[in-house]
Amino acid sequence: MSRRFKVGDHVGWNSEAGHVSGTIIAVHTSDFDYKGHTHRASEADPQYEIKSDKTDHVAAHKGSALHRV
């Protein structure tokens, strides 16, 4: 079971470019298509859409990849 977050939470994660932080803008609890790929999500293991603080980039991650900032 991964960590639980909600819309509006400020979180951080590691990317190829280093540490990134942003705000959760959506929580997915069922499979969804994002940038041409199907992301697996469930009530027990949701995925989160996060808008970067520094850019307009939006990323999708599981809770296990995120931490509160």
C-alpha positions in Angstrom: 0.0 0.0 0.0 1.4 3.4 -1.0 1.1 6.7 0.7 -2.2 8.6 0.4 -2.4 12.2 -0.9 -5.3 14.5 -2.0 -5.8 17.3 -4.5 -3.9 20.4 -3.3 -1.2 18.5 -1.4 2.4 19.8 -2.1 4.7 16.8 -2.9 8.1 16.1 -4.2 9.7 13.2 -6.2 13.0 12.3 -7.9 13.2 12.5 -11.7 16.0 12.1 -14.2 16.6 15.9 -13.9 16.8 15.8 -10.1 14.4 16.6 -7.3 11.1 18.1 -8.5 8.1 19.4 -6.5 4.6 20.3 -7.4 0.9 20.3 -6.4 -1.5 17.4 -6.9 -4.2 18.3 -9.4 -6.0 15.0 -9.8 -6.3 11.6 -8.1 -7.0 8.5 -10.2 -8.4 5.4 -8.7 -9.0 3.5 -11.9 -6.9 2.9 -15.0 -6.5 6.0 -17.2 -4.7 7.1 -20.4 -2.1 9.7 -20.0 0.3 10.9 -22.8 -0.5 7.9 -24.9 0.0 5.3 -22.2 -2.4 3.4 -20.0 -1.5 4.0 -16.3 -2.8 1.4 -13.8 -4.5 2.7 -10.8 -7.0 1.4 -8.2 -8.6 2.4 -4.9 -5.8 0.5 -3.1 -3.0 2.0 -5.3 -4.1 5.3 -6.8 -2.0 7.4 -9.2 -1.6 11.2 -8.9 -1.3 13.9 -11.5 1.1 16.6 -10.3 1.8 20.1 -11.8 5.4 21.1 -11.4 6.1 24.2 -9.3 8.7 25.5 -11.8 7.1 24.6 -15.1 3.6 23.9 -16.5 4.7 20.2 -16.9 2.2 17.7 -15.5 3.4 14.2 -14.4 1.6 11.1 -13.2 3.1 9.0 -10.3 2.1 6.4 -7.8 2.1 7.4 -4.2 5.2 5.3 -3.5 7.3 7.7 -5.6 6.0 10.8 -3.7 6.8 12.5 -0.4 5.2 15.5 1.2 7.1 18.8 0.9 
